[in-house]
Amino acid sequence: MENLIFLEPRSTFDTMILGVSDKGLVYDQDALIEHWRKEFSDSATDEDEAHIMAVEWFEFNVLGAYYGEYTPIYSSKESLELVLEDL
């Protein structure tokens, strides 16, 4: 598929790709959120607050973004495993 849309920087986010669907790339949303939790963690921000900030960042800036027909899909590995078990 030449129309795939990748999250940038690819050197960071390509490792979080779970697979490819007919609609586009499928990213591990838990890994994405963990990435941003680490980004938001510092001496003034505790783990819980950093996690909340990461979830809000993901929901507003990533999940809420539309890039066209091949906008990436986001799923947790756990949810994907449950779907695959039902097949």
Secondary structure, 3 states (H helix, E strand, C coil): CCCCCCCCCHHHHHHHEEEEECCEEEEEHHHHHHHHHHHHCECCECHHHHHHHHHHHHHHHHHCCCCCCCCCEEECHHHHHHHHHCC
